[in-house]
Amino acid sequence: MAWNEPGGNNQDPWGGNNRGNDGPPDLDEALKKFQDKLSGILGSGSGGGGTGGGMSGASMGLLFVIVAILYGLFGFYQVNEQERAVVLRFGVYLETKDAGLRWNAPLVDDVTRLNVTKVRTHSSRGEMLTQDLNIVEVNLSIQYRVDDAQSFVLNVRDPERSLAQATDSALRHVVGSTEMHEVLTEGREKIAIDVETRLQQYLDSYETGIRVDKVNVQETNPPREVQAAFDDVNKAREDEERLKNEAEAYANGIIPEARGKAQRMIEEATAYREQVVAKAEGEAKRFEQLLAEYQKAPKVTRERLYLDAVQEVMANSSKVMIDVEGGNNMLYLPLDKIVNSSASGTIRNMEISPQVVREITDRVTDQLRREAITNTRRREVR
C-alpha cells in the first residue's frame, strides 16, 4: 500500500524517519544513501555505519577493465569502398588505410576519412584580357577528384582554395595568349584543353593530390557594352559560312555533272573515231579485193560496178529520164508506177532489189535497141 495511506505508519519513501510533518524529503540524506549503496556494489568495506571507505584493488581493476573496453570500442571505424583513411599519430603521418573495418587508438591517432572516387565540381568566372588586348568574360567548370589522399590532407592547408587560385591563373594565362575571335568562337575547345594541361601542372607542383578529369568552357562573352556589335559580327560570320556551304554544295553538284558530260563526249568521240577507222579499213580491204577481181575479169567487174552504181542511184529515185543517143526522144521511166504495178510483190516501201534493177535494165536495153533498129531502117529507106 502507499506510504501515506492509513495504517502505513507514516513511512518516508526516501528511508528517513518520520518527521511528524508533510514537508519535502531531505535530498542530502537520500544522496548519502545512494552513495552507500554504490560503494556496497563496488565492494567497499564499511562496518554498517554507512560511512564509505576507499576502493579495494579488485574494484579498481574492474573499473580499469571497463574503461579499457570502452576505449577499445571507440577505436573501431568503417572505411567504405570509395574512401581512404589518413591516419596521424600525435600529428605525424602514420599510414593510409583502404576499405574495411579498421581500428586506431582514440585520442592518440587522428583519422581523416576521404572519398577518393567522388567527382567534384569547381566553377570559375571572370573577365580577362586577350592577346589582342580585348576584354572577354569566360565561365568554365572543372571536374576533379582526389587522387592522393595523403597529399590532399597534409601538403596543402586548403586544397580547394588552392585549386580555385590555380584555375584562375591557368585560365588567365591561356586566354591572355589567345585572340578574342578564337576565344568567342571555335577556339573554346582548345582553350579548355590548354587550361586542363596547365592547371594539372600547377596542382602537381603544389602536391595537392588532386587529379583534374575535365575542363569545360561553358560560356564566353564580350563585354556588355559591345555585345550588339559582336552579335552583328557573329551573324556576318554565320552568313559567310552558310554561303560557303551553299557554294560547296553547288560545286559538288555541278562538277560531277560536267565531268560526266565530258566523259560521255570523249567516249562518243572515241566510238566515232573507231567507227570511221573501221569503215575506212573495210573500204580499203574491199577495194583491194575488187582490184584483184578486176585484174582477173575486167569486163565482168566493170559491168558489176555499173549495176551496183545504178542500183544505188535508183534506190533513191522514183523517176528516171534517159537521153537516147542518136535520137531526139527522151525516154521516161516512171519507176514508182513500175514498182507499184510489179506482180512479184518484192518491192515495197520504195526499196528496189537487185533483181528488179536487172529487169528494168534489160527492158531499157531492149527498148534502146528497138529504137536504134527502127531509126536505122528509116535512114536506109530515105
Buried (B, 14 or more C-beta within 10 A) or exposed (E): EEEEEEEEEEBBEBEEEEEEEEEEEBEEBBEEBEEBEEBEEBEBEEEEEEEBEEBEEEBEEBEEEEEEEEEEEEBEBEBEEEBBBBBBEEEEEBEBBEEEEBBBEBEEBBBBBBBBEEEBEBEBEBEBEBEEEBEBBBBBBBBBBBBBBBBBBBBBEEBBEBBBEBBBEBBBBBBEEBEBBBBBEEBBEBBBEBBBEBBBEBBBEBBBBBBBEEBBBEEBBBEEEEEEEBEEBEEEEEEEEEEEEEEEEEEEEEEEEEEEEEEEEEEEEEEEEEEEEEEEEEEEEEEEEEEEEBEEEEEEBEEBEEBEEBBEEBEEEEEBEEEBEEEEEEBEBEBEEBBEEEEEEEBEEEEBBEEBBEBBBEEBEEBBEEBBEEBEEEEEEE
